Amino acid sequence: MLREELIKIVEENLNIDAENIDFATKIEDLDIDSIDLLDFIMTIEDKYDIEFSDEELDQIKSLEDIEELIEKKK
């Protein structure tokens, strides 16, 4: 269920079609700018009522990393 929710957030915030979303893809390969990425992270934090530390943000390399962090914080 979390993965499906994240796919929807990616589609809405990053304008990437669901069929093109691979959770192993590196964030840097998604062809999004830093402002879009920041908005995306803020949307996730708001939706799940969590906050990522600077250290956690530095460790995020893929959507899979984001998914794992959310699961740890839930």
PDB file of N, CA, C and O in Angstrom:
ATOM      1  N   MET A   1       0.819  -1.192   0.000  1.00  0.00           N
ATOM      2  CA  MET A   1       0.000   0.000   0.000  1.00  0.00           C
ATOM      3  C   MET A   1       0.870   1.266   0.000  1.00  0.00           C
ATOM      4  O   MET A   1       0.564   2.225  -0.709  1.00  0.00           O
ATOM      5  N   LEU A   2       1.938   1.272   0.781  1.00  0.00           N
ATOM      6  CA  LEU A   2       2.823   2.431   0.814  1.00  0.00           C
ATOM      7  C   LEU A   2       3.398   2.705  -0.565  1.00  0.00           C
ATOM      8  O   LEU A   2       3.458   3.854  -1.003  1.00  0.00           O
ATOM      9  N   ARG A   3       3.815   1.657  -1.240  1.00  0.00           N
ATOM     10  CA  ARG A   3       4.417   1.833  -2.563  1.00  0.00           C
ATOM     11  C   ARG A   3       3.418   2.457  -3.533  1.00  0.00           C
ATOM     12  O   ARG A   3       3.782   3.328  -4.324  1.00  0.00           O
ATOM     13  N   GLU A   4       2.160   2.017  -3.478  1.00  0.00           N
ATOM     14  CA  GLU A   4       1.135   2.579  -4.357  1.00  0.00           C
ATOM     15  C   GLU A   4       0.900   4.056  -4.043  1.00  0.00           C
ATOM     16  O   GLU A   4       0.714   4.867  -4.950  1.00  0.00           O
ATOM     17  N   GLU A   5       0.910   4.399  -2.751  1.00  0.00           N
ATOM     18  CA  GLU A   5       0.743   5.803  -2.370  1.00  0.00           C
ATOM     19  C   GLU A   5       1.914   6.641  -2.877  1.00  0.00           C
ATOM     20  O   GLU A   5       1.721   7.754  -3.367  1.00  0.00           O
ATOM     21  N   LEU A   6       3.119   6.108  -2.758  1.00  0.00           N
ATOM     22  CA  LEU A   6       4.298   6.828  -3.240  1.00  0.00           C
ATOM     23  C   LEU A   6       4.264   7.006  -4.751  1.00  0.00           C
ATOM     24  O   LEU A   6       4.651   8.056  -5.262  1.00  0.00           O
ATOM     25  N   ILE A   7       3.809   5.995  -5.459  1.00  0.00           N
ATOM     26  CA  ILE A   7       3.695   6.108  -6.914  1.00  0.00           C
ATOM     27  C   ILE A   7       2.755   7.254  -7.272  1.00  0.00           C
ATOM     28  O   ILE A   7       3.035   8.039  -8.178  1.00  0.00           O
ATOM     29  N   LYS A   8       1.638   7.343  -6.552  1.00  0.00           N
ATOM     30  CA  LYS A   8       0.683   8.424  -6.817  1.00  0.00           C
ATOM     31  C   LYS A   8       1.316   9.790  -6.535  1.00  0.00           C
ATOM     32  O   LYS A   8       1.117  10.736  -7.297  1.00  0.00           O
ATOM     33  N   ILE A   9       2.074   9.892  -5.447  1.00  0.00           N
ATOM     34  CA  ILE A   9       2.739  11.157  -5.111  1.00  0.00           C
ATOM     35  C   ILE A   9       3.768  11.505  -6.178  1.00  0.00           C
ATOM     36  O   ILE A   9       3.881  12.666  -6.572  1.00  0.00           O
ATOM     37  N   VAL A  10       4.511  10.524  -6.646  1.00  0.00           N
ATOM     38  CA  VAL A  10       5.508  10.757  -7.701  1.00  0.00           C
ATOM     39  C   VAL A  10       4.817  11.247  -8.966  1.00  0.00           C
ATOM     40  O   VAL A  10       5.268  12.207  -9.591  1.00  0.00           O
ATOM     41  N   GLU A  11       3.727  10.592  -9.342  1.00  0.00           N
ATOM     42  CA  GLU A  11       2.984  10.999 -10.541  1.00  0.00           C
ATOM     43  C   GLU A  11       2.509  12.447 -10.429  1.00  0.00           C
ATOM     44  O   GLU A  11       2.665  13.237 -11.360  1.00  0.00           O
ATOM     45  N   GLU A  12       1.929  12.784  -9.278  1.00  0.00           N
ATOM     46  CA  GLU A  12       1.348  14.109  -9.104  1.00  0.00           C
ATOM     47  C   GLU A  12       2.391  15.205  -8.937  1.00  0.00           C
ATOM     48  O   GLU A  12       2.218  16.307  -9.457  1.00  0.00           O
ATOM     49  N   ASN A  13       3.466  14.918  -8.224  1.00  0.00           N
ATOM     50  CA  ASN A  13       4.441  15.953  -7.888  1.00  0.00           C
ATOM     51  C   ASN A  13       5.608  16.037  -8.854  1.00  0.00           C
ATOM     52  O   ASN A  13       6.176  17.111  -9.051  1.00  0.00           O
ATOM     53  N   LEU A  14       5.968  14.922  -9.452  1.00  0.00           N
ATOM     54  CA  LEU A  14       7.143  14.908 -10.329  1.00  0.00           C
ATOM     55  C   LEU A  14       6.788  14.688 -11.789  1.00  0.00           C
ATOM     56  O   LEU A  14       7.666  14.649 -12.651  1.00  0.00           O
ATOM     57  N   ASN A  15       5.489  14.544 -12.064  1.00  0.00           N
ATOM     58  CA  ASN A  15       5.012  14.353 -13.438  1.00  0.00           C
ATOM     59  C   ASN A  15       5.700  13.191 -14.149  1.00  0.00           C
ATOM     60  O   ASN A  15       6.144  13.315 -15.290  1.00  0.00           O
ATOM     61  N   ILE A  16       5.775  12.076 -13.458  1.00  0.00           N
ATOM     62  CA  ILE A  16       6.348  10.857 -14.033  1.00  0.00           C
ATOM     63  C   ILE A  16       5.231   9.824 -14.081  1.00  0.00           C
ATOM     64  O   ILE A  16       4.565   9.583 -13.073  1.00  0.00           O
ATOM     65  N   ASP A  17       5.020   9.214 -15.240  1.00  0.00           N
ATOM     66  CA  ASP A  17       3.978   8.199 -15.381  1.00  0.00           C
ATOM     67  C   ASP A  17       4.306   6.963 -14.556  1.00  0.00           C
ATOM     68  O   ASP A  17       5.467   6.575 -14.428  1.00  0.00           O
ATOM     69  N   ALA A  18       3.271   6.355 -14.003  1.00  0.00           N
ATOM     70  CA  ALA A  18       3.443   5.198 -13.121  1.00  0.00           C
ATOM     71  C   ALA A  18       4.253   4.085 -13.777  1.00  0.00           C
ATOM     72  O   ALA A  18       5.074   3.443 -13.121  1.00  0.00           O
ATOM     73  N   GLU A  19       4.024   3.854 -15.068  1.00  0.00           N
ATOM     74  CA  GLU A  19       4.738   2.767 -15.733  1.00  0.00           C
ATOM     75  C   GLU A  19       6.238   3.061 -15.893  1.00  0.00           C
ATOM     76  O   GLU A  19       7.023   2.162 -16.194  1.00  0.00           O
ATOM     77  N   ASN A  20       6.622   4.314 -15.691  1.00  0.00           N
ATOM     78  CA  ASN A  20       8.033   4.685 -15.791  1.00  0.00           C
ATOM     79  C   ASN A  20       8.718   4.773 -14.431  1.00  0.00           C
ATOM     80  O   ASN A  20       9.888   5.146 -14.347  1.00  0.00           O
ATOM     81  N   ILE A  21       7.998   4.432 -13.371  1.00  0.00           N
ATOM     82  CA  ILE A  21       8.557   4.538 -12.019  1.00  0.00           C
ATOM     83  C   ILE A  21       9.189   3.206 -11.628  1.00  0.00           C
ATOM     84  O   ILE A  21       8.537   2.162 -11.620  1.00  0.00           O
ATOM     85  N   ASP A  22      10.473   3.275 -11.306  1.00  0.00           N
ATOM     86  CA  ASP A  22      11.221   2.126 -10.812  1.00  0.00           C
ATOM     87  C   ASP A  22      11.835   2.559  -9.488  1.00  0.00           C
ATOM     88  O   ASP A  22      12.624   3.503  -9.450  1.00  0.00           O
ATOM     89  N   PHE A  23      11.489   1.891  -8.424  1.00  0.00           N
ATOM     90  CA  PHE A  23      11.932   2.311  -7.100  1.00  0.00           C
ATOM     91  C   PHE A  23      13.438   2.191  -6.916  1.00  0.00           C
ATOM     92  O   PHE A  23      13.987   2.781  -5.985  1.00  0.00           O
ATOM     93  N   ALA A  24      14.114   1.452  -7.767  1.00  0.00           N
ATOM     94  CA  ALA A  24      15.565   1.321  -7.673  1.00  0.00           C
ATOM     95  C   ALA A  24      16.296   2.436  -8.428  1.00  0.00           C
ATOM     96  O   ALA A  24      17.501   2.619  -8.257  1.00  0.00           O
ATOM     97  N   THR A  25      15.565   3.177  -9.259  1.00  0.00           N
ATOM     98  CA  THR A  25      16.184   4.255 -10.028  1.00  0.00           C
ATOM     99  C   THR A  25      16.721   5.323  -9.082  1.00  0.00           C
ATOM    100  O   THR A  25      16.068   5.701  -8.110  1.00  0.00           O
ATOM    101  N   LYS A  26      17.900   5.789  -9.382  1.00  0.00           N
ATOM    102  CA  LYS A  26      18.494   6.856  -8.580  1.00  0.00           C
ATOM    103  C   LYS A  26      17.709   8.152  -8.785  1.00  0.00           C
ATOM    104  O   LYS A  26      17.276   8.464  -9.894  1.00  0.00           O
ATOM    105  N   ILE A  27      17.537   8.889  -7.705  1.00  0.00           N
ATOM    106  CA  ILE A  27      16.821  10.161  -7.757  1.00  0.00           C
ATOM    107  C   ILE A  27      17.434  11.076  -8.809  1.00  0.00           C
ATOM    108  O   ILE A  27      16.715  11.746  -9.550  1.00  0.00           O
ATOM    109  N   GLU A  28      18.746  11.103  -8.874  1.00  0.00           N
ATOM    110  CA  GLU A  28      19.433  11.987  -9.826  1.00  0.00           C
ATOM    111  C   GLU A  28      19.130  11.633 -11.274  1.00  0.00           C
ATOM    112  O   GLU A  28      19.302  12.467 -12.162  1.00  0.00           O
ATOM    113  N   ASP A  29      18.679  10.403 -11.523  1.00  0.00           N
ATOM    114  CA  ASP A  29      18.347   9.970 -12.882  1.00  0.00           C
ATOM    115  C   ASP A  29      16.892  10.232 -13.262  1.00  0.00           C
ATOM    116  O   ASP A  29      16.474   9.900 -14.371  1.00  0.00           O
ATOM    117  N   LEU A  30      16.127  10.816 -12.362  1.00  0.00           N
ATOM    118  CA  LEU A  30      14.714  11.079 -12.634  1.00  0.00           C
ATOM    119  C   LEU A  30      14.488  12.357 -13.423  1.00  0.00           C
ATOM    120  O   LEU A  30      13.355  12.671 -13.787  1.00  0.00           O
ATOM    121  N   ASP A  31      15.541  13.083 -13.686  1.00  0.00           N
ATOM    122  CA  ASP A  31      15.458  14.312 -14.474  1.00  0.00           C
ATOM    123  C   ASP A  31      14.502  15.328 -13.844  1.00  0.00           C
ATOM    124  O   ASP A  31      13.630  15.887 -14.509  1.00  0.00           O
ATOM    125  N   ILE A  32      14.695  15.549 -12.535  1.00  0.00           N
ATOM    126  CA  ILE A  32      13.926  16.561 -11.817  1.00  0.00           C
ATOM    127  C   ILE A  32      14.905  17.538 -11.172  1.00  0.00           C
ATOM    128  O   ILE A  32      16.038  17.182 -10.848  1.00  0.00           O
ATOM    129  N   ASP A  33      14.453  18.761 -10.996  1.00  0.00           N
ATOM    130  CA  ASP A  33      15.354  19.742 -10.382  1.00  0.00           C
ATOM    131  C   ASP A  33      15.222  19.698  -8.861  1.00  0.00           C
ATOM    132  O   ASP A  33      14.344  19.027  -8.320  1.00  0.00           O
ATOM    133  N   SER A  34      16.097  20.414  -8.191  1.00  0.00           N
ATOM    134  CA  SER A  34      16.148  20.372  -6.729  1.00  0.00           C
ATOM    135  C   SER A  34      14.889  20.946  -6.083  1.00  0.00           C
ATOM    136  O   SER A  34      14.490  20.502  -5.006  1.00  0.00           O
ATOM    137  N   ILE A  35      14.268  21.918  -6.723  1.00  0.00           N
ATOM    138  CA  ILE A  35      13.039  22.493  -6.171  1.00  0.00           C
ATOM    139  C   ILE A  35      11.910  21.472  -6.214  1.00  0.00           C
ATOM    140  O   ILE A  35      11.158  21.332  -5.250  1.00  0.00           O
ATOM    141  N   ASP A  36      11.790  20.755  -7.334  1.00  0.00           N
ATOM    142  CA  ASP A  36      10.770  19.704  -7.430  1.00  0.00           C
ATOM    143  C   ASP A  36      11.024  18.615  -6.398  1.00  0.00           C
ATOM    144  O   ASP A  36      10.090  18.102  -5.782  1.00  0.00           O
ATOM    145  N   LEU A  37      12.283  18.270  -6.216  1.00  0.00           N
ATOM    146  CA  LEU A  37      12.619  17.241  -5.236  1.00  0.00           C
ATOM    147  C   LEU A  37      12.264  17.704  -3.830  1.00  0.00           C
ATOM    148  O   LEU A  37      11.728  16.927  -3.039  1.00  0.00           O
ATOM    149  N   LEU A  38      12.551  18.941  -3.517  1.00  0.00           N
ATOM    150  CA  LEU A  38      12.220  19.484  -2.204  1.00  0.00           C
ATOM    151  C   LEU A  38      10.707  19.475  -1.987  1.00  0.00           C
ATOM    152  O   LEU A  38      10.244  19.091  -0.913  1.00  0.00           O
ATOM    153  N   ASP A  39       9.937  19.888  -2.979  1.00  0.00           N
ATOM    154  CA  ASP A  39       8.477  19.854  -2.881  1.00  0.00           C
ATOM    155  C   ASP A  39       7.975  18.427  -2.666  1.00  0.00           C
ATOM    156  O   ASP A  39       7.061  18.188  -1.877  1.00  0.00           O
ATOM    157  N   PHE A  40       8.584  17.492  -3.375  1.00  0.00           N
ATOM    158  CA  PHE A  40       8.222  16.082  -3.262  1.00  0.00           C
ATOM    159  C   PHE A  40       8.473  15.586  -1.835  1.00  0.00           C
ATOM    160  O   PHE A  40       7.616  14.931  -1.243  1.00  0.00           O
ATOM    161  N   ILE A  41       9.634  15.895  -1.291  1.00  0.00           N
ATOM    162  CA  ILE A  41       9.979  15.470   0.067  1.00  0.00           C
ATOM    163  C   ILE A  41       9.025  16.112   1.080  1.00  0.00           C
ATOM    164  O   ILE A  41       8.574  15.452   2.015  1.00  0.00           O
ATOM    165  N   MET A  42       8.728  17.371   0.895  1.00  0.00           N
ATOM    166  CA  MET A  42       7.811  18.058   1.811  1.00  0.00           C
ATOM    167  C   MET A  42       6.406  17.458   1.747  1.00  0.00           C
ATOM    168  O   MET A  42       5.729  17.347   2.769  1.00  0.00           O
ATOM    169  N   THR A  43       5.977  17.078   0.564  1.00  0.00           N
ATOM    170  CA  THR A  43       4.670  16.429   0.411  1.00  0.00           C
ATOM    171  C   THR A  43       4.638  15.114   1.176  1.00  0.00           C
ATOM    172  O   THR A  43       3.657  14.799   1.849  1.00  0.00           O
ATOM    173  N   ILE A  44       5.711  14.358   1.066  1.00  0.00           N
ATOM    174  CA  ILE A  44       5.796  13.080   1.784  1.00  0.00           C
ATOM    175  C   ILE A  44       5.784  13.314   3.295  1.00  0.00           C
ATOM    176  O   ILE A  44       5.075  12.625   4.030  1.00  0.00           O
ATOM    177  N   GLU A  45       6.564  14.280   3.751  1.00  0.00           N
ATOM    178  CA  GLU A  45       6.607  14.573   5.185  1.00  0.00           C
ATOM    179  C   GLU A  45       5.228  14.970   5.695  1.00  0.00           C
ATOM    180  O   GLU A  45       4.813  14.532   6.767  1.00  0.00           O
ATOM    181  N   ASP A  46       4.520  15.793   4.936  1.00  0.00           N
ATOM    182  CA  ASP A  46       3.172  16.219   5.336  1.00  0.00           C
ATOM    183  C   ASP A  46       2.193  15.056   5.338  1.00  0.00           C
ATOM    184  O   ASP A  46       1.422  14.886   6.282  1.00  0.00           O
ATOM    185  N   LYS A  47       2.228  14.265   4.288  1.00  0.00           N
ATOM    186  CA  LYS A  47       1.277  13.150   4.159  1.00  0.00           C
ATOM    187  C   LYS A  47       1.422  12.143   5.293  1.00  0.00           C
ATOM    188  O   LYS A  47       0.425  11.663   5.834  1.00  0.00           O
ATOM    189  N   TYR A  48       2.657  11.824   5.650  1.00  0.00           N
ATOM    190  CA  TYR A  48       2.905  10.788   6.653  1.00  0.00           C
ATOM    191  C   TYR A  48       3.228  11.365   8.032  1.00  0.00           C
ATOM    192  O   TYR A  48       3.563  10.625   8.957  1.00  0.00           O
ATOM    193  N   ASP A  49       3.125  12.686   8.167  1.00  0.00           N
ATOM    194  CA  ASP A  49       3.386  13.369   9.431  1.00  0.00           C
ATOM    195  C   ASP A  49       4.732  12.929  10.028  1.00  0.00           C
ATOM    196  O   ASP A  49       4.826  12.528  11.188  1.00  0.00           O
ATOM    197  N   ILE A  50       5.755  13.023   9.192  1.00  0.00           N
ATOM    198  CA  ILE A  50       7.118  12.679   9.600  1.00  0.00           C
ATOM    199  C   ILE A  50       8.041  13.814   9.183  1.00  0.00           C
ATOM    200  O   ILE A  50       7.652  14.720   8.447  1.00  0.00           O
ATOM    201  N   GLU A  51       9.255  13.741   9.664  1.00  0.00           N
ATOM    202  CA  GLU A  51      10.258  14.712   9.255  1.00  0.00           C
ATOM    203  C   GLU A  51      11.578  13.977   9.059  1.00  0.00           C
ATOM    204  O   GLU A  51      12.011  13.202   9.912  1.00  0.00           O
ATOM    205  N   PHE A  52      12.202  14.236   7.922  1.00  0.00           N
ATOM    206  CA  PHE A  52      13.498  13.638   7.637  1.00  0.00           C
ATOM    207  C   PHE A  52      14.595  14.559   8.159  1.00  0.00           C
ATOM    208  O   PHE A  52      14.542  15.774   7.968  1.00  0.00           O
ATOM    209  N   SER A  53      15.575  13.977   8.811  1.00  0.00           N
ATOM    210  CA  SER A  53      16.724  14.767   9.258  1.00  0.00           C
ATOM    211  C   SER A  53      17.619  15.064   8.049  1.00  0.00           C
ATOM    212  O   SER A  53      17.485  14.440   6.996  1.00  0.00           O
ATOM    213  N   ASP A  54      18.516  16.009   8.216  1.00  0.00           N
ATOM    214  CA  ASP A  54      19.462  16.319   7.140  1.00  0.00           C
ATOM    215  C   ASP A  54      20.297  15.094   6.782  1.00  0.00           C
ATOM    216  O   ASP A  54      20.595  14.860   5.611  1.00  0.00           O
ATOM    217  N   GLU A  55      20.669  14.323   7.784  1.00  0.00           N
ATOM    218  CA  GLU A  55      21.454  13.111   7.541  1.00  0.00           C
ATOM    219  C   GLU A  55      20.667  12.097   6.707  1.00  0.00           C
ATOM    220  O   GLU A  55      21.208  11.465   5.801  1.00  0.00           O
ATOM    221  N   GLU A  56      19.377  11.957   7.033  1.00  0.00           N
ATOM    222  CA  GLU A  56      18.537  11.032   6.270  1.00  0.00           C
ATOM    223  C   GLU A  56      18.377  11.514   4.831  1.00  0.00           C
ATOM    224  O   GLU A  56      18.428  10.716   3.895  1.00  0.00           O
ATOM    225  N   LEU A  57      18.185  12.805   4.661  1.00  0.00           N
ATOM    226  CA  LEU A  57      18.033  13.352   3.307  1.00  0.00           C
ATOM    227  C   LEU A  57      19.301  13.114   2.490  1.00  0.00           C
ATOM    228  O   LEU A  57      19.226  12.827   1.295  1.00  0.00           O
ATOM    229  N   ASP A  58      20.449  13.233   3.122  1.00  0.00           N
ATOM    230  CA  ASP A  58      21.716  12.993   2.429  1.00  0.00           C
ATOM    231  C   ASP A  58      21.862  11.539   1.992  1.00  0.00           C
ATOM    232  O   ASP A  58      22.557  11.249   1.019  1.00  0.00           O
ATOM    233  N   GLN A  59      21.212  10.630   2.705  1.00  0.00           N
ATOM    234  CA  GLN A  59      21.316   9.203   2.400  1.00  0.00           C
ATOM    235  C   GLN A  59      20.339   8.747   1.326  1.00  0.00           C
ATOM    236  O   GLN A  59      20.475   7.646   0.794  1.00  0.00           O
ATOM    237  N   ILE A  60      19.364   9.574   1.004  1.00  0.00           N
ATOM    238  CA  ILE A  60      18.359   9.192   0.009  1.00  0.00           C
ATOM    239  C   ILE A  60      18.979   9.204  -1.380  1.00  0.00           C
ATOM    240  O   ILE A  60      19.427  10.243  -1.864  1.00  0.00           O
ATOM    241  N   LYS A  61      18.998   8.054  -2.004  1.00  0.00           N
ATOM    242  CA  LYS A  61      19.532   7.923  -3.357  1.00  0.00           C
ATOM    243  C   LYS A  61      18.480   7.435  -4.349  1.00  0.00           C
ATOM    244  O   LYS A  61      18.640   7.590  -5.560  1.00  0.00           O
ATOM    245  N   SER A  62      17.395   6.839  -3.826  1.00  0.00           N
ATOM    246  CA  SER A  62      16.358   6.268  -4.699  1.00  0.00           C
ATOM    247  C   SER A  62      15.001   6.361  -4.006  1.00  0.00           C
ATOM    248  O   SER A  62      14.915   6.677  -2.820  1.00  0.00           O
ATOM    249  N   LEU A  63      13.958   6.085  -4.758  1.00  0.00           N
ATOM    250  CA  LEU A  63      12.622   6.038  -4.178  1.00  0.00           C
ATOM    251  C   LEU A  63      12.518   4.922  -3.147  1.00  0.00           C
ATOM    252  O   LEU A  63      11.771   5.023  -2.175  1.00  0.00           O
ATOM    253  N   GLU A  64      13.268   3.872  -3.372  1.00  0.00           N
ATOM    254  CA  GLU A  64      13.305   2.755  -2.435  1.00  0.00           C
ATOM    255  C   GLU A  64      13.824   3.225  -1.068  1.00  0.00           C
ATOM    256  O   GLU A  64      13.324   2.794  -0.029  1.00  0.00           O
ATOM    257  N   ASP A  65      14.819   4.103  -1.078  1.00  0.00           N
ATOM    258  CA  ASP A  65      15.346   4.664   0.170  1.00  0.00           C
ATOM    259  C   ASP A  65      14.272   5.462   0.902  1.00  0.00           C
ATOM    260  O   ASP A  65      14.156   5.380   2.125  1.00  0.00           O
ATOM    261  N   ILE A  66      13.498   6.225   0.159  1.00  0.00           N
ATOM    262  CA  ILE A  66      12.416   7.011   0.756  1.00  0.00           C
ATOM    263  C   ILE A  66      11.382   6.075   1.372  1.00  0.00           C
ATOM    264  O   ILE A  66      10.915   6.301   2.489  1.00  0.00           O
ATOM    265  N   GLU A  67      11.033   5.040   0.647  1.00  0.00           N
ATOM    266  CA  GLU A  67      10.067   4.061   1.132  1.00  0.00           C
ATOM    267  C   GLU A  67      10.549   3.440   2.443  1.00  0.00           C
ATOM    268  O   GLU A  67       9.771   3.309   3.388  1.00  0.00           O
ATOM    269  N   GLU A  68      11.816   3.062   2.505  1.00  0.00           N
ATOM    270  CA  GLU A  68      12.367   2.447   3.720  1.00  0.00           C
ATOM    271  C   GLU A  68      12.353   3.418   4.906  1.00  0.00           C
ATOM    272  O   GLU A  68      12.048   3.031   6.034  1.00  0.00           O
ATOM    273  N   LEU A  69      12.687   4.680   4.634  1.00  0.00           N
ATOM    274  CA  LEU A  69      12.676   5.674   5.710  1.00  0.00           C
ATOM    275  C   LEU A  69      11.268   5.893   6.267  1.00  0.00           C
ATOM    276  O   LEU A  69      11.084   6.017   7.478  1.00  0.00           O
ATOM    277  N   ILE A  70      10.295   5.938   5.387  1.00  0.00           N
ATOM    278  CA  ILE A  70       8.908   6.105   5.831  1.00  0.00           C
ATOM    279  C   ILE A  70       8.500   4.936   6.704  1.00  0.00           C
ATOM    280  O   ILE A  70       7.892   5.125   7.758  1.00  0.00           O
ATOM    281  N   GLU A  71       8.828   3.734   6.274  1.00  0.00           N
ATOM    282  CA  GLU A  71       8.462   2.545   7.044  1.00  0.00           C
ATOM    283  C   GLU A  71       9.113   2.553   8.430  1.00  0.00           C
ATOM    284  O   GLU A  71       8.495   2.131   9.408  1.00  0.00           O
ATOM    285  N   LYS A  72      10.342   3.026   8.514  1.00  0.00           N
ATOM    286  CA  LYS A  72      11.016   3.104   9.813  1.00  0.00           C
ATOM    287  C   LYS A  72      10.348   4.116  10.745  1.00  0.00           C
ATOM    288  O   LYS A  72      10.307   3.924  11.960  1.00  0.00           O
ATOM    289  N   LYS A  73       9.832   5.187  10.163  1.00  0.00           N
ATOM    290  CA  LYS A  73       9.281   6.279  10.954  1.00  0.00           C
ATOM    291  C   LYS A  73       7.806   6.100  11.304  1.00  0.00           C
ATOM    292  O   LYS A  73       7.278   6.830  12.143  1.00  0.00           O
ATOM    293  N   LYS A  74       7.143   5.149  10.677  1.00  0.00           N
ATOM    294  CA  LYS A  74       5.708   4.946  10.932  1.00  0.00           C
ATOM    295  C   LYS A  74       5.489   4.277  12.259  1.00  0.00           C
ATOM    296  O   LYS A  74       4.347   4.026  12.642  1.00  0.00           O
TER     297      LYS A  74
END
